[in-house]
Amino acid sequence: MAQYTSFETLLADLQKQVNESLVEDVAPVVKDVMRDNILSTVYSAYKPVKYIRRYNDGGLLDNENIHSELVSDGTISITNDTPINEEYDGDDSTMSLTEQIIEGKGYSYNLEGAAYLEPRDFMEDTREELRQTGDHVEALKNGLRKKGFEVK
């Protein structure tokens, strides 16, 4: 463990280590929880009749579409930026696929009463699961332990 000559240098190093752990340890855990909630909230809601789901191949579960970013000290953002499938584009071009799914609108192939027209907020379900399980907190603690910190 490093020796510090001032409280300020200790805090600066700790913040750096926390930021690294957020990116390296917490983000992958949050992404996994998001994928689980996409499966349960989005994909399990109904079987599509107007399109073929992309899943891990360019769809909501694809690692390439789930992004994490350190936005400020101690804060990361995890987003699902899956592009709309151009073959099945929605009416509202200002809405992302994630927004369409969360709000249950913006589709061009509306079928009255169809399950996909109901909001399926996998992002809020992800947040709620993390609040209940604390998996993101444990990931941060484990990441800091790997860096040599004693964490309770």
TARASUL-V706644 format. One record per backbone hydrogen bond with DSSP energy under -1.0 kcal/mol. CO is the residue of the C=O (numbers start at 1). NH is the residue of the N-H. Records with the same first field share a line. If there is no record, write none. Layout:
CO: NH, NH
//
This chain:
6: 10
7: 11
8: 12
9: 13
10: 14
11: 15
12: 16
13: 17
14: 18
15: 19
16: 20
17: 21
18: 22
19: 23
20: 24
21: 25, 26
22: 27
26: 30
27: 31
28: 32
29: 33
30: 34
31: 35
32: 36
33: 37
34: 38
35: 39
36: 40
37: 41
38: 42, 43
39: 44
54: 57
55: 61
59: 62
62: 65
65: 81
67: 79
69: 77
72: 75
75: 71, 72
77: 69
79: 67
85: 88
91: 93
92: 95
96: 100
97: 101
98: 102
99: 103
100: 104, 105
101: 120
111: 114
114: 117
115: 118
120: 122
121: 125
122: 126
123: 127
124: 128
125: 129
126: 130
127: 131
128: 132
129: 133
130: 134
134: 138
135: 139
136: 140
137: 141
138: 142
139: 143
140: 144
141: 145
142: 146
144: 149
145: 148
//
